[in-house]
Every structure is written in C-alpha cells, then in structure tokens.
Amino acid sequence: MAESFNKKICILGLGYVGLPLALAFSKKYKTIGFDIDQNKINSLKKGNDIEGQFSKKQIINHKNLNFSYIPHDMDFSDFYIIAVPTPINNKNKPNLEYLYKACKLVGQRKFRNSTIIFESTVYPGLTEEICIPLIEKISKKKWKKDFFIGYSPERINPGDKIHKLESITKVISADSKTTLKKLKHLYNNIIDVGTYSARSIKVAEAAKIIENTQRDINIALMNELSLICNKLNISTYDVLKTARTKWNFIDFKPGLVGGHCIGVDPYYLSHKAKIMKHNPLIINAGRKINDNMHKVIQNKIIKILNNNFRKKITFIGITFKSDCADTRNSKIILLISNLIKNGFKNIDIYDPLVNNRDLSKNNGLKLKSFKDLSKSDFLIVGSYHKIIDQKIGKTKLIKLLKKGGNLFDINWHFYDYFESKKPSNINYYSL
C-alpha cells in the first residue's frame, strides 16, 4: 500500500469518465484531477459535481485527491491519463481539439519516464499516428525512452448504477510488454473484475469503437422496422415482443440516438475507413437512419397538430438518455428547437435532472417545475427518469393532457399502462 501512495497520477478531463477515475485512483495513489474548466474545478473543490454523478460526501472524502485548473500542478506525475471528449463537428467529422490540447498540456509538463494513457475514444491508429508525434514535438522528448504510451478505452455508461467503473472489465494496451505490465498493476488496483490485455493499441482502439457502432447499427435496424410497421399500421412494440420469444433474438428497440458515444463513435470509424479507401456502407446507413429519427417524430407531431401553433406541447425528460443528467447532443432538445423554428412556441419542458441555468445558457430553453405545468394538447415523453416515475407517476402525467389530447411515447414507457388502463379521450403514439 505504501508503494502505491508514492506514485502520482494525473487525470486530464473530469467529465463522466475522468471524475470516476480520479475518485477511484485517489484511494490508492496521490491523484491530481485536472480540467481547464475553472468553474468545474471550483465546484468540485466544494464537493459539488455539476454533472450529478457523485454526491458531496463521495467527493470530499478523498484526502489524496486534489482538483486543479493550473497546468503546473500536473508536473512530475508518474502517470498521465487523458480522458477528454472526442466529439464530432457540424460535418460529422472527428473534432480532435480537446485531444490536441491535452497532448500539448502533457508535452509541456516536467516529467521523465512517465506513462501517458489515453482513455478517450479515437479511431484505430490515432494514438500512434497523431498523439505520440505531437507529444514528442511539444516535449522534445523521445517516445519509449523518456515516456511510454498506453491506451485503455473508457466503458462508462452514464446513469448506469449497476455497471460501474470497478465492475466493468478494463481493456488495456500498451507500446511494450513492460508498459502493459504497468497498466495491469495500475488498473487492477481499482477494477474489481480485472483487466483484458489487447494485442496492440490499434486493436484496443478498434474494439472500443466497434462496441458503440454495433449498438448504433442495431438501433438503426429497429428504427427502420418502426417506419415499416407504421406504414403497415401495426405496433412495433407488439412485433418485437413476439420476436423476443425466440431464444436467439437480439433485444433492441427503436429510439433517438444522442449523447457523446453511440451517436458519435461510428463517425470516427467511418472517417478512418474512408482514409483507408473503404466505403463503410452499413455504418453510414445506420447513422443516416438514426440521425433522422427526430425528424420523423417532428413531422408526425406537426401533422397531428395540423400546424395549429396555438396548441400547447409539453416535453417530459429531455436528456439524451433516461436516468442521466447530460443534455449534450440530445435529440429531444433538437426536436424541441426544430418545433420552435416551425412556429410551435407554446412549449413547456420538465426534467428534474437538468440544471435550468445550464440549459438556458446552452440552448436558450427554460424548464418548468411540475407544479407549474398547465394542461397540454400534446405530451411528449422522452427520457423517462426513475425519479419521475417514483415522485409523479404515469397517472399524474397523463392528467396533464386535455380531453382529446395526444401522447407521443418515444421509448414505450407508457405502452403497457395504456394497454391495461385504456384511458379514454387520449390518442397514443409511439415509434
């Protein structure tokens, strides 16, 4: 144990990946949690996680953890773990701005014989082809002589209380057997279920990106099925419920694909494939279907309301997924924005997990408390958080609708309720 405390670890990026890592490593090592967002750092120092992953008690009870936005505090670290976002730009191309900045920050540090580990999702080959040369250039140091490289892709599932950092097998890869041994020892100290050593860094990069690409394609297939079922005038829910009776049927359902993983990672793989002169037909087709599903819902709402802009629309749950406070790349927010652009401005929004100030700042939208919601012509249920079901429930939500009102249940949270209760004078729609 004493040997562990002699090591210093620096985590760059304190989002949904970096913060859990910082908290976990600080139980065994002296840890620096670094982020360029000064407001985030000041909040964390007070024990406040603005993304709502951890309680104040969980954050402040770590004596070996220091939060900082000052680059020099990262000097002389034994391990630098880069866990910054890797989003896409408005043309669906990889946006590596945060990754470049992180590499430059590490390259400017005072270190020797340190191991730099990347956890950010990238396309296969990026770590060795771009990140390592950039660090060498900035630091004036030599790879495999002055510093060493590892890649351990993040597998955090935001909002998931079951599959946590310590209970998910950690994939590790490195530039040599010696470095790989270091990573194995490091991560085995915080991962209860252990690690899996990939054959190479490029293999680990590819494995990570195919995990989310596979989910994206399967959801796209279900979304296309929902479009077909709609034309056949049959329930997609009933079709899939029936299909699930076969032992080897893979259980996916249609829905809006947003966030910073499933809706982003396939574009990284597609980008690399095109560089390698391969046209990724299935990956691109899946992305096209999923990226357009909010328009399918939008057009159906507009058609049902017959362009009556005075009609009241209420959204319940606007994060990119249920039980998660993150609104980044939320297709529900995009749906709201598009309805406003089309003339529907009488819109109420309710989501108990979202910070009103951040939502207004980033999207110009405002939340209402549940008690301030008035009767609505159209109720759209998006991310139906457990806290909504526990504190309000389906019956109270349905009472928000006017007589003859409409409910669009994006993820089928109300399907069984409508089948059993059969509320009258309400029109039910779903994918």
C-alpha positions in Angstrom: 0.0 0.0 0.0 2.8 2.4 0.9 4.4 1.9 -2.6 1.1 3.0 -4.2 1.0 6.3 -2.3 4.4 7.1 -3.7 3.1 7.3 -7.2 1.4 10.4 -8.6 -1.4 10.1 -11.1 -2.9 13.0 -13.1 -6.3 12.7 -14.8 -6.9 15.2 -17.6 -10.6 15.9 -18.1 -13.1 15.5 -15.3 -16.3 14.6 -17.1 -18.3 11.3 -16.8 -15.0 9.3 -17.5 -12.3 11.3 -15.7 -14.1 12.1 -12.4 -14.8 8.4 -11.6 -11.2 7.6 -12.4 -9.9 10.4 -10.2 -12.1 9.3 -7.2 -11.1 5.6 -7.7 -7.3 6.2 -8.0 -7.2 8.6 -5.1 -8.0 5.6 -2.8 -4.6 4.2 -3.6 -2.5 7.0 -5.1 -1.8 10.7 -4.9 -4.1 12.0 -7.6 -4.5 15.3 -9.4 -7.8 15.8 -11.1 -7.2 18.4 -13.8 -9.7 20.3 -16.0 -9.4 23.6 -18.0 -13.0 24.5 -16.8 -12.3 26.7 -13.8 -15.9 26.7 -12.7 -16.0 22.9 -12.7 -12.8 22.7 -10.6 -14.1 25.3 -8.1 -17.4 23.3 -7.8 -15.5 20.0 -7.2 -13.3 21.6 -4.5 -16.6 22.3 -2.7 -17.8 18.8 -3.2 -20.3 19.7 -5.9 -20.4 17.6 -9.1 -22.2 19.8 -11.7 -22.9 16.7 -13.8 -24.7 14.9 -10.9 -22.7 11.7 -10.9 -21.5 11.9 -7.3 -22.7 13.3 -4.0 -20.8 15.8 -1.9 -19.9 13.1 0.5 -18.4 10.9 -2.2 -16.2 13.7 -3.5 -14.8 15.3 -0.3 -13.8 12.1 1.4 -10.7 11.7 -0.7 -7.6 13.0 1.1 -5.2 12.1 -1.7 -7.2 13.9 -4.4 -6.6 17.5 -5.4 -8.5 19.3 -8.1 -6.8 21.9 -10.3 -7.0 24.0 -13.4 -3.4 25.1 -13.1 -1.1 23.2 -15.5 2.0 23.2 -13.3 0.2 21.2 -10.7 0.5 18.2 -13.1 4.3 18.3 -13.2 6.3 15.2 -12.1 3.4 12.8 -12.5 4.2 9.1 -12.9 1.0 8.5 -15.0 -1.0 11.0 -17.1 -4.4 9.7 -18.0 -6.2 11.6 -20.8 -10.0 11.4 -20.6 -11.1 14.3 -22.6 -14.1 14.4 -25.0 -13.7 13.4 -28.7 -16.8 14.9 -30.3 -17.6 15.5 -34.0 -18.0 18.8 -35.8 -21.1 20.0 -37.7 -20.0 18.0 -40.8 -19.8 14.8 -38.7 -16.0 14.7 -38.9 -13.8 14.0 -35.8 -13.2 17.1 -33.7 -9.8 16.4 -32.0 -9.5 19.9 -30.5 -9.6 18.7 -26.9 -7.3 15.8 -27.5 -4.7 18.0 -29.2 -4.9 20.4 -26.2 -4.5 17.6 -23.7 -1.4 16.2 -25.6 0.1 19.7 -25.7 -0.5 20.2 -21.9 1.2 16.9 -21.1 4.0 17.6 -23.5 4.7 20.9 -21.7 5.0 19.3 -18.3 8.1 18.4 -16.3 8.3 14.6 -16.4 10.6 11.8 -17.2 9.9 8.0 -17.6 6.2 8.8 -17.2 3.4 6.7 -18.7 0.8 8.5 -20.7 -2.5 6.6 -21.0 -5.3 7.6 -23.4 -8.9 6.7 -22.4 -10.6 8.9 -25.0 -12.4 7.2 -27.8 -10.5 7.5 -31.1 -10.3 5.8 -34.5 -7.8 3.0 -34.9 -4.3 4.2 -35.3 -4.8 7.8 -34.0 -2.8 7.3 -30.7 0.3 6.2 -32.5 -0.1 8.3 -35.7 -1.1 11.6 -34.2 -0.8 11.8 -30.4 2.6 10.3 -29.9 4.3 12.5 -32.5 2.6 15.6 -31.1 3.8 14.9 -27.5 7.3 14.3 -28.9 7.3 17.6 -30.7 6.0 19.6 -27.8 8.1 17.9 -25.1 11.3 17.5 -27.1 11.4 14.0 -25.5 11.6 10.6 -27.1 8.9 8.0 -27.1 9.9 4.7 -25.4 12.9 6.5 -23.9 11.6 9.4 -22.0 7.9 8.5 -21.9 5.7 5.5 -22.6 2.2 5.1 -24.0 -0.8 3.1 -23.1 -4.4 3.0 -24.3 -7.3 1.9 -22.2 -10.7 2.8 -23.7 -13.4 4.0 -21.3 -16.5 1.9 -21.0 -18.5 4.1 -18.6 -22.3 4.1 -19.1 -23.7 7.4 -17.8 -26.6 7.0 -15.4 -26.0 3.2 -15.0 -25.9 2.4 -11.3 -25.2 -1.3 -12.0 -22.3 -1.3 -14.5 -19.9 1.0 -12.7 -16.1 1.6 -13.3 -15.0 -1.1 -10.9 -17.4 -3.7 -12.3 -16.6 -3.4 -16.0 -13.7 -5.4 -17.4 -10.9 -2.8 -18.3 -9.3 -3.3 -21.7 -5.6 -2.3 -21.6 -3.0 -2.0 -24.3 0.5 -0.5 -24.5 3.6 0.1 -26.5 5.5 -2.7 -24.9 5.2 -5.7 -22.5 6.8 -3.6 -19.8 4.3 -0.8 -20.2 1.5 -3.2 -20.4 2.6 -4.7 -17.0 2.5 -1.2 -15.5 -1.1 -0.7 -16.8 -2.2 -4.0 -15.5 -0.9 -3.3 -12.0 -2.3 0.2 -12.1 -5.9 -0.7 -13.1 -6.1 -3.9 -11.1 -5.9 -1.7 -8.1 -9.3 -0.1 -8.9 -11.1 -2.6 -11.1 -12.7 -5.4 -9.2 -13.3 -7.7 -12.2 -9.8 -7.2 -13.6 -8.3 -6.3 -17.0 -8.1 -7.7 -20.5 -4.9 -7.2 -22.5 -5.4 -6.3 -26.1 -2.8 -7.4 -28.6 -2.0 -3.9 -29.6 -3.0 -0.3 -29.1 -4.7 -0.3 -32.5 -6.7 -3.4 -31.6 -7.9 -1.7 -28.4 -8.9 1.4 -30.3 -10.9 -0.6 -32.8 -12.6 -2.8 -30.2 -13.8 0.3 -28.3 -15.2 2.0 -31.4 -17.0 -1.2 -32.7 -18.8 -1.6 -29.3 -20.8 1.6 -29.9 -21.0 1.2 -33.7 -22.6 -2.2 -33.2 -25.3 -0.7 -30.9 -25.9 2.1 -33.3 -26.5 -0.2 -36.3 -28.8 -2.5 -34.3 -30.9 0.5 -33.1 -31.0 1.8 -36.7 -32.4 -1.6 -37.8 -35.2 -1.2 -35.2 -35.8 2.4 -36.2 -36.2 1.3 -39.8 -38.6 -1.5 -38.6 -40.7 1.1 -36.8 -41.0 3.1 -40.0 -42.2 0.0 -41.9 -44.6 -1.1 -39.1 -46.1 2.4 -39.1 -46.9 2.1 -42.8 -48.3 -1.4 -42.1 -50.5 0.0 -39.3 -49.2 -2.5 -36.7 -47.4 -1.9 -33.4 -43.6 -2.1 -33.4 -43.8 -2.9 -29.7 -46.0 -6.0 -30.4 -43.8 -7.1 -33.3 -40.7 -7.1 -31.1 -42.5 -8.6 -28.1 -43.4 -11.5 -30.3 -40.0 -11.8 -31.9 -38.4 -12.0 -28.4 -39.9 -15.4 -27.8 -37.2 -16.9 -30.0 -34.1 -17.8 -27.8 -31.5 -16.1 -30.0 -33.4 -12.9 -30.9 -31.2 -9.8 -30.1 -33.2 -7.4 -28.0 -33.0 -3.9 -29.2 -35.7 -1.3 -29.6 -36.1 1.9 -31.7 -35.4 5.3 -30.3 -33.5 8.6 -30.5 -29.7 8.1 -30.5 -27.9 11.0 -29.0 -25.2 11.6 -26.4 -21.4 11.5 -26.9 -20.8 7.9 -27.7 -23.3 5.9 -29.8 -24.2 8.9 -32.0 -20.5 9.9 -32.4 -18.2 6.9 -32.4 -19.4 5.4 -35.7 -18.4 8.6 -37.5 -14.8 8.1 -36.2 -14.7 4.6 -37.6 -16.3 5.8 -40.9 -13.7 8.5 -41.1 -10.8 6.1 -40.8 -12.4 3.7 -43.2 -12.6 6.3 -45.9 -8.9 7.2 -45.3 -8.2 3.6 -45.9 -10.2 3.8 -49.2 -13.1 1.8 -48.0 -16.7 3.0 -48.2 -18.5 1.9 -44.9 -22.0 1.3 -46.3 -23.7 -0.3 -43.3 -22.1 2.2 -40.8 -23.2 5.2 -42.8 -26.6 3.8 -43.4 -27.2 3.3 -39.7 -26.0 6.8 -38.9 -28.3 8.3 -41.5 -31.4 6.5 -40.2 -30.7 7.3 -36.5 -29.7 10.9 -37.2 -33.1 11.5 -39.0 -35.4 9.9 -36.4 -36.1 13.1 -34.6 -37.4 14.5 -37.9 -39.8 11.5 -38.2 -41.3 12.4 -34.8 -41.2 16.1 -35.6 -43.2 15.6 -38.8 -45.7 13.3 -37.1 -46.3 15.9 -34.4 -46.8 18.7 -36.9 -49.2 16.6 -38.9 -51.3 15.7 -35.9 -51.5 19.3 -34.7 -52.2 20.4 -38.3 -49.9 23.4 -37.9 -52.1 24.9 -35.2 -49.4 26.9 -33.5 -51.6 27.8 -30.5 -51.6 24.2 -29.3 -49.7 23.5 -26.1 -46.8 21.0 -26.3 -45.2 19.6 -23.1 -41.9 17.6 -23.0 -41.2 15.2 -20.2 -37.5 14.3 -19.9 -35.1 15.9 -22.4 -31.6 14.4 -21.6 -30.0 12.2 -24.2 -31.0 9.1 -22.2 -33.0 8.1 -19.1 -31.6 8.5 -15.6 -28.8 10.7 -16.8 -28.5 14.5 -16.4 -26.5 15.0 -19.6 -28.2 17.0 -22.4 -25.2 17.1 -24.8 -26.3 16.0 -28.2 -29.8 15.3 -27.0 -32.0 14.6 -30.0 -35.0 15.6 -27.8 -33.6 19.1 -27.4 -33.0 19.2 -31.2 -36.6 18.1 -31.7 -37.8 21.0 -29.4 -35.6 23.5 -31.3 -37.0 22.4 -34.7 -40.6 22.6 -33.5 -39.9 26.2 -32.3 -38.4 27.0 -35.7 -41.5 25.6 -37.3 -43.7 28.0 -35.3 -44.6 26.0 -32.3 -43.6 28.3 -29.4 -46.2 27.3 -26.8 -43.9 24.6 -25.3 -43.3 23.6 -21.7 -40.3 21.5 -20.6 -40.0 19.4 -17.5 -36.9 17.4 -16.4 -35.9 17.2 -12.7 -32.3 16.1 -13.5 -31.4 19.1 -15.7 -29.9 22.3 -14.5 -32.1 25.2 -15.7 -29.2 27.7 -15.8 -27.1 25.4 -18.0 -30.0 24.5 -20.3 -30.8 28.2 -20.8 -27.2 29.1 -21.3 -26.5 26.4 -23.9 -29.8 26.1 -25.7 -31.9 29.1 -24.8 -34.6 26.9 -23.3 -36.2 27.1 -19.9 -37.5 24.4 -17.6 -40.7 24.5 -15.6 -41.4 22.8 -12.3 -44.0 20.1 -12.4 -46.5 22.1 -10.4 -46.2 24.9 -12.9 -47.1 22.7 -15.9 -50.6 23.5 -17.3 -52.9 21.4 -19.4 -51.5 20.4 -22.7 -52.6 19.3 -26.2 -49.6 17.1 -26.8 -47.4 15.3 -24.2 -44.1 14.0 -25.5 -42.3 11.6 -23.1 -38.6 11.3 -23.9 -36.1 10.3 -21.2 -38.4 9.0 -18.5 -36.2 9.0 -15.4 -36.9 6.7 -12.5 -37.3 9.8 -10.2 -40.2 11.0 -12.4 -42.0 7.7 -12.2 -41.4 7.5 -8.4 -42.3 11.0 -7.5 -45.0 11.7 -10.1 -46.1 8.6 -11.9 -47.8 7.9 -15.2 -51.4 8.7 -13.9 -50.5 12.2 -12.9 -48.6 12.8 -16.1 -51.5 11.7 -18.3 -53.7 14.1 -16.3 -51.7 16.9 -17.8 -53.4 16.2 -21.1 -56.6 18.0 -22.2 -59.5 15.9 -23.3 -58.7 14.5 -26.8 -55.0 15.2 -26.2 -52.1 13.3 -27.7 -49.2 11.4 -26.1 -46.1 10.5 -28.0 -44.2 7.9 -26.0 -40.8 7.8 -27.7 -39.4 4.9 -25.7 -42.6 2.9 -24.9 -42.6 3.7 -21.2 -46.4 4.1 -21.3 -47.3 1.3 -23.7 -48.3 -1.3 -21.0 -50.1 1.4 -19.0 -52.3 2.3 -21.9 -53.0 -1.4 -22.7 -54.1 -2.1 -19.1 -55.8 1.2 -18.1 -57.1 2.1 -21.6 -57.5 5.8 -20.7 -60.3 7.3 -22.9 -60.1 10.5 -24.9 -56.3 10.3 -25.3 -54.5 9.4 -28.5 -51.4 7.3 -28.0 -48.4 7.3 -30.4 -45.0 5.6 -30.4 -42.2 4.6 -32.7 
